[in-house]
């Protein structure tokens, strides 16, 4: 794996801290979406906000697991991971 791919993956995982009421709160949530980030929105890495917007626009194309992460409401008590 090239260093650029490793850096891009780390940046993409960081994206999954979310904003606007949608958050990935655990490693499982990040794991659920990393493939979708690369498959559907990789051209926006490392622009966090652009990736979030891309995933929101393509929510119907996301894997079921990532779609669940992207569409559930944010809970502050779950943000401790």
For each residue, the residues with C-beta under 8 A, 3 or more apart:
1: 5 6
2: 5 6
3: 6 7
4: 7 8
5: 1 2 8 9
6: 1 2 3 9 10
7: 3 4 10 11 46
8: 4 5 11 12 42 45 46
9: 5 6 12 13 34 38
10: 6 7 13 14
11: 7 8 14 15 45 46 48
12: 8 9 15 16 34 37 38 42 45 46 51
13: 9 10 16 30 34
14: 10 11 17 48
15: 11 12 18 37 45 48 51 52
16: 12 13 23 24 29 30 33 34 37 69
17: 14 23 24 48
18: 15 22 23 24 52 74
19: 22 49 52
20: 52
21: 73 74
22: 18 19 52 56 69 70 71 72 73 74
23: 16 17 18 29 74 78 79
24: 16 17 18 29 30 32 33 69
25: 29 75 78 79 80 81
26: 29 30 78 81
27: 30 31 81
28: 31 32
29: 16 23 24 25 26 32 33 69
30: 13 16 24 26 27 33 34
31: 27 28 34
32: 24 28 29 63 65 66 68 69
33: 16 24 29 30 36 37 55 62 63 65 66 69 70
34: 9 12 13 16 30 31 37 38
35: 38 39 63 66
36: 33 39 40 41 55 62 63 66
37: 12 15 16 33 34 40 41 42 45 51 55
38: 9 12 34 35 41 42
39: 35 36 42
40: 36 37 54 55 58 61 62
41: 36 37 38 44 45 50 51 54 55 58
42: 8 12 37 38 39 45
43:
44: 41 47 50 51 54
45: 8 11 12 15 37 41 42 51
46: 7 8 11 12
47: 44 50 51
48: 11 14 15 17 51 52
49: 19 52 53
50: 41 44 47 53 54
51: 12 15 37 41 44 45 47 48 54 55
52: 15 18 19 20 22 48 49 55 56
53: 49 50 56 57
54: 40 41 44 50 51 57 58
55: 33 36 37 40 41 51 52 58 59 62 66 70
56: 22 52 53 59 70
57: 53 54
58: 40 41 54 55 61 62
59: 55 56 62 67 70 71
60: 67
61: 40 58
62: 33 36 40 55 58 59 66 67 70
63: 32 33 35 36 66 67
64: 67 68
65: 32 33 68 69
66: 32 33 35 36 55 62 63 69 70
67: 59 60 62 63 64 70 71
68: 32 64 65 71 72
69: 16 22 24 29 32 33 65 66 72
70: 22 33 55 56 59 62 66 67
71: 22 59 67 68
72: 22 68 69
73: 21 22
74: 18 21 22 23 78 79
75: 25 78 79
76: 79
77: 80
78: 23 25 26 74 75 81
79: 23 25 74 75 76
80: 25 77
81: 25 26 27 78
